[in-house]
Amino acid sequence: MISQSLPTHQRACKSCYNVVQEFTAWCGMRINVKKTYLLIIDNDKKCREQEPAPLLTINGETLQVMNLEDKCRYLDYWGTGNSDMRATKEVVRQKIIAARDLIKCHPLTPELATELFTSKGMGVFRFSAALIEWSERELNDVKQLCVQAYKNTWHLPRSTASAPFIFPKTHMQIRKAHCPWQY
């Protein structure tokens, strides 16, 4: 159960708790209290210190409260109460690496290997990219892994250039003089 930071955590948590309790009663679902934690998502540590998380009980058992720095898994994402999603980004990166390495010495056609990498490696990234903010440096790291995977699909050595060499326009006259084909 996750509750957003509102003016008072108590009211917000109780409101969220009531909705969850109504839903579980309506559909006949039981909540496993041993696997259920209360995590208040809040970047304002002062507010969190002044107003501690409420004690909520389900079936007579009190929910455990997680600290802001504790990592938890929610909808297949790993994060903390202060919105630190580095753990999820590392999981995504490791899955992309595993997918890249899966097609390292494959017997598939390049098209099938590309499809395999796309479903295994890029699928997990696409899912996370919609919800997690990635920095430009992190995106460049993902791009580099994808380029390496593309080279694996075509059985190219890693030393193969990732982009064709392009001459600047100022050097085009020299190039034209040495090439037999027309520009």
N, C-alpha and C positions, 0 to 999 in steps of 0.2 A: 504494500500500500504506500503510495507516494503522495505527498501533499505539497502543493506550491506554497511559497512563503506569502502570507497575507498579513494585514495589520496585526492580527492575533492568531498565533498558531493553534491555540486551543479551539477557537470557533471553526477554523478551516478544517482541522483534523476531524473534529466531531461531525461536521457536515459531510465530509468525504466518507467517514466511517459509516454514517447512517445510510448513505447511498449504497455502499458495498454490502452492508448488512441486509438491506431491502432486496438487493439483487440476488444475493445468495439464498435468501429465504424463498424468493420467487421461483428460482430455478432448481432448488433442492440441493445446492452445492454446499459441501462442507469445506471450511478453511483449515488448512494444516497450520496451526499456530507455531509449530516448531520451525516451519519454513517461511513464515511471514514476519517481516520486519517493518518498522515505521522509519521512514527516511524523509526528513524535512529538507527540501531543496532550497537553499538559501545562501547567497554569497555574503550576506551581512552577518559576520560573526558576532558583532556586538549585540545585534537583535537576538541572535540565537542564545547568547549567554544570559541576556536579561530575561528572556522568556523561554524556559526550557520546554522541550517537547512534552505533550500531554501523555498521561498514562491511559492507554486504550486497552480494553479487554475484549476478547472473543471467546465465547463459551467458558467464561470464568477465568481464562488465562490471559495474563498481561503480555502485550506485544513487546518484543525487544526493540529498543531504539538504537539506530545506527548513528555513529559519529559522522561529522562532515567529511572526514578524510577516509573513512572506510569504503572499500570498493564493494559494489553490489552489482548483481546482474538483473536487468530489467528489460524485457522484450528483446532478449539476446544481445543487449549492450552492457558493457561494463563501464561504470562511472562512479562518481562520488556525489555527495550532497552539495558540494560547491562547484558542480558542473565540470569536473575534471574528467575528460573523456579520453585521456591518453591510453588507458588500458584497452579501450575498444579499438582505438586506432592501431595499437600494436597487434591485437588479435586479427584485425583485417589485413594488416601488412604480412603477418605470418601465414595467413591463408592464401594470399596472393603468391608468396614465395613457394608454398607447398604446391600450388597449382602450376607455377612456372617450372618447378623441378619435376613434377609429374610427367611433363611432356618433353623432358630433356632428351631422352633417347627413345622416342616413341616409334612404333611401326605404322602410325596412322598417316593419312594424306595430310598435307598442310592445312587444308580446309577443315578436316575433322579435328585436328589438333587445336586449331584456333577456336573452334566451337567448344571444345572441351575446356580450354583455358578460360574462355569467356564465361561459361556457365559456372565453373568452379571458383575462379579467382575474381573475376569482375562482378559476378553476381553479389558477392558479399560486400564489395566496395559500393556498388550502386545502392544497396539497401541502407548502408550507413551514411552515404553522402547526402541523402535527403534530410537527415536529422542532425548530423554532426558537422560542425564547421571545421574545414580542413584549411590549413595555411598553404600558401603558395609553395613553400619548401616541401611540405608533406605531399602535396599533389605532384610535385616534380619527382619525388622519390617513387611514388606509385607509377608515374609515367615511365620512369627508368626500368622498373620491374616488368612493366608491360612490354617495353621494347625488347628486353631480354627474352621474355616469353615468345614474342613474335619471331625472334631469331631462332629460338628452339623449335618452333613449329616448322620452319623451313630448313632446319639443320645447318644453320649458318654459325660460324664461329663468333664468339662474343666480340672479337676484335673488328668485326665487320662494321663499317661506318653506319651510324644510325640515320644519317641524312646525307643525301648526295652533296658533293662539293659544288658550290655555285660561285662562278667568277663574278667579281664586281663589274658593273657596266663599263667602268673606265678601262678594263683590260679586255673587253670584247674584241677590239680591233686586232690585237695580237692573236687572240684565239682564232678569229676568222681567217687570218692569213695562213695558219698552220692546219686547218681542217679542210678536208676535201668536200664536205657536204655544205649545202647552202643553209643560211639562217633566215 
